[in-house]
Amino acid sequence: EEADGFYVCTWVRKGDARAALDFNSIAQGYTVDLLLEALRERGIVNAMVELGGEVVCRGVNAEGEPWRIAVDRPVMGSGAVDRVLVTVVSVQDRAICTSGSYRKYHEQDGRRFSHTIDPVTGWPAENGLLSATVLATTAAYADALATAFMVLGAEQTKGFLATYPNLGLDVLLMSDDGQGGYVVWATPGFEAVSQSL
């Protein structure tokens, strides 16, 4: 329910007790922003904060260089133990967040369903995008956009970025190539700060 453009009452009902919703789309990104702010309030100017793969970096690492953050290859079902890296990104005074469909999904009758719900259809997003990595000013912003891009898919995300070039975003997209592999696309700014492995 809305009043003057603000939510005054919100509720969710589910008819099936087995159904579950996860409202985590920006919680981890926002949390790392808050943790970084707590460190800054204590006088710490060089820090890297990570929570669940959402990262914010300020200043430089112990070697005086930008922080080096790895991005995973979108391997279905991979986890922290068996992850494969695709690139390493130099990050300084920015956040880097990745959303993907290759770890959290449900399989039924040989069909894979993403955990990301398309709000237009109410069904899991189905567009071939396996992961979206966003470099932005804050982790909440990067996290929100990475999730939104997973819903939009690669082509609509490219269109969005072309329409709004002044948002200060650098993006890496990895899409299903239809043959068990993936296709990589990146903005020039992302390519400039990353090193393929």
C-alpha positions as CSV (number, residue, x, y, z in Angstrom):
1,E,0.0,0.0,0.0
2,E,1.4,3.4,-0.9
3,A,0.7,7.0,0.2
4,D,2.4,10.0,-1.5
5,G,4.8,7.7,-3.2
6,F,6.0,5.9,0.0
7,Y,5.2,2.5,1.2
8,V,3.1,2.6,4.3
9,C,2.2,-1.0,4.6
10,T,3.7,-4.0,2.8
11,W,3.0,-7.7,3.2
12,V,3.8,-10.9,1.5
13,R,1.6,-14.0,1.5
14,K,2.6,-17.4,0.3
15,G,0.1,-20.1,-0.4
16,D,2.6,-22.9,-0.3
17,A,4.6,-23.4,2.9
18,R,7.5,-24.8,0.9
19,A,8.0,-21.4,-0.9
20,A,10.7,-19.1,0.4
21,L,11.7,-15.6,-0.5
22,D,15.2,-14.0,0.0
23,F,15.2,-10.2,0.1
24,N,19.0,-10.0,0.1
25,S,19.4,-8.2,-3.2
26,I,21.5,-5.3,-1.6
27,A,21.8,-6.3,2.0
28,Q,25.4,-7.6,1.7
29,G,26.5,-4.6,-0.4
30,Y,24.9,-2.1,2.1
31,T,26.5,-4.0,5.0
32,V,30.0,-3.7,3.6
33,D,29.5,0.0,3.1
34,L,28.5,0.4,6.7
35,L,31.4,-1.7,7.9
36,L,33.8,0.5,5.8
37,E,32.3,3.6,7.3
38,A,32.8,2.2,10.8
39,L,36.5,1.7,10.0
40,R,36.8,5.2,8.5
41,E,35.3,6.7,11.7
42,R,38.1,5.0,13.6
43,G,40.7,6.6,11.3
44,I,41.4,3.7,9.0
45,V,42.0,5.0,5.5
46,N,43.2,1.8,3.7
47,A,40.7,-1.0,3.9
48,M,39.1,-3.8,1.9
49,V,35.8,-5.1,3.3
50,E,34.1,-8.3,1.9
51,L,30.9,-10.0,2.8
52,G,29.5,-12.8,0.8
53,G,31.5,-11.7,-2.3
54,E,30.4,-8.1,-2.1
55,V,33.5,-5.9,-1.8
56,V,34.3,-2.3,-1.1
57,C,37.9,-1.0,-1.2
58,R,39.3,2.3,0.0
59,G,42.9,3.5,-0.3
60,V,45.6,0.9,-1.1
61,N,46.8,-2.5,0.1
62,A,49.9,-3.2,2.2
63,E,52.1,-2.9,-0.9
64,G,50.8,0.6,-1.7
65,E,48.9,-0.8,-4.7
66,P,45.2,-0.9,-5.6
67,W,43.4,-3.9,-4.0
68,R,43.3,-6.9,-6.3
69,I,39.9,-8.6,-6.4
70,A,39.2,-11.8,-8.3
71,V,36.1,-12.5,-10.3
72,D,34.9,-16.1,-10.5
73,R,34.2,-18.0,-13.8
74,P,30.5,-18.8,-14.0
75,V,30.8,-22.6,-13.4
76,M,27.5,-24.1,-12.4
77,G,27.4,-25.4,-8.9
78,S,30.9,-24.2,-8.0
79,G,31.5,-22.9,-4.5
80,A,34.2,-21.4,-2.3
81,V,36.2,-24.5,-2.4
82,D,36.2,-25.3,-6.1
83,R,36.0,-21.9,-7.6
84,V,37.7,-21.0,-10.9
85,L,38.8,-17.4,-11.5
86,V,38.4,-15.6,-14.8
87,T,40.0,-12.2,-14.0
88,V,41.6,-10.1,-11.3
89,V,40.5,-6.4,-11.0
90,S,42.5,-3.5,-9.5
91,V,40.1,-1.7,-7.2
92,Q,40.7,1.6,-5.4
93,D,38.1,3.8,-3.8
94,R,35.3,1.8,-5.4
95,A,33.1,-1.2,-4.8
96,I,32.9,-4.4,-6.8
97,C,29.9,-6.7,-6.6
98,T,28.8,-9.7,-8.6
99,S,25.4,-11.3,-9.0
100,G,25.1,-14.6,-10.8
101,S,22.8,-17.5,-11.5
102,Y,25.5,-20.2,-11.5
103,R,25.5,-21.0,-7.7
104,K,22.0,-20.4,-6.5
105,Y,19.5,-22.2,-8.7
106,H,16.9,-24.9,-8.6
107,E,16.8,-27.8,-11.1
108,Q,13.6,-29.5,-12.0
109,D,13.0,-32.0,-14.8
110,G,16.4,-31.1,-16.3
111,R,15.7,-27.4,-16.4
112,R,17.6,-24.9,-14.3
113,F,15.8,-22.0,-12.6
114,S,17.7,-18.9,-11.4
115,H,17.2,-17.6,-7.8
116,T,16.7,-14.1,-9.3
117,I,13.0,-13.3,-9.9
118,D,12.0,-11.1,-12.8
119,P,9.5,-8.6,-11.3
120,V,7.7,-8.2,-14.7
121,T,6.9,-11.9,-15.0
122,G,7.1,-13.1,-11.3
123,W,9.2,-16.0,-12.6
124,P,12.9,-16.7,-12.4
125,A,14.9,-14.5,-14.8
126,E,15.7,-16.4,-18.0
127,N,17.9,-14.5,-20.4
128,G,21.2,-16.4,-20.6
129,L,23.2,-14.0,-18.4
130,L,25.3,-16.1,-16.0
131,S,26.9,-13.3,-14.0
132,A,27.1,-9.5,-13.8
133,T,30.0,-7.7,-12.1
134,V,29.7,-4.0,-11.4
135,L,32.3,-1.5,-10.2
136,A,30.6,1.6,-8.7
137,T,31.1,4.2,-5.9
138,T,29.4,2.1,-3.2
139,A,28.7,-1.5,-2.7
140,A,25.0,-1.0,-2.2
141,Y,24.8,0.7,-5.6
142,A,27.0,-2.0,-7.3
143,D,25.1,-4.8,-5.6
144,A,21.7,-3.4,-6.6
145,L,22.8,-2.9,-10.2
146,A,24.4,-6.3,-10.5
147,T,21.1,-7.9,-9.4
148,A,19.1,-5.6,-11.8
149,F,21.4,-6.5,-14.7
150,M,20.8,-10.2,-14.0
151,V,17.1,-9.6,-14.6
152,L,17.7,-7.4,-17.6
153,G,20.1,-9.8,-19.4
154,A,23.2,-8.9,-21.4
155,E,21.6,-7.0,-24.3
156,Q,19.3,-4.8,-22.2
157,T,22.2,-4.1,-19.8
158,K,24.3,-3.0,-22.7
159,G,21.5,-0.7,-23.8
160,F,21.1,0.7,-20.3
161,L,24.8,1.5,-20.1
162,A,24.8,3.1,-23.5
163,T,21.8,5.3,-22.5
164,Y,23.3,6.3,-19.1
165,P,27.1,6.6,-19.8
166,N,27.6,9.2,-16.9
167,L,26.7,6.8,-14.1
168,G,30.3,6.0,-13.4
169,L,29.8,2.2,-13.9
170,D,32.3,-0.3,-15.2
171,V,30.7,-3.7,-15.9
172,L,31.6,-7.3,-16.8
173,L,29.0,-9.6,-18.2
174,M,29.3,-13.4,-18.7
175,S,26.6,-15.0,-20.7
176,D,25.7,-18.6,-21.7
177,D,27.0,-19.3,-25.2
178,G,24.5,-22.2,-25.7
179,Q,27.3,-24.8,-25.9
180,G,28.2,-25.2,-22.3
181,G,30.6,-22.3,-22.2
182,Y,30.2,-18.5,-21.8
183,V,30.8,-15.3,-23.7
184,V,32.5,-12.3,-21.9
185,W,31.6,-8.7,-22.5
186,A,33.1,-5.7,-20.6
187,T,33.0,-2.0,-20.7
188,P,36.3,-0.3,-21.7
189,G,36.7,1.0,-18.1
190,F,36.4,-2.5,-16.7
191,E,38.9,-3.9,-19.2
192,A,41.4,-1.1,-18.2
193,V,41.5,-2.3,-14.6
194,S,41.3,-6.0,-15.1
195,Q,43.8,-8.8,-16.0
196,S,42.5,-12.0,-17.5
197,L,43.7,-15.3,-16.0
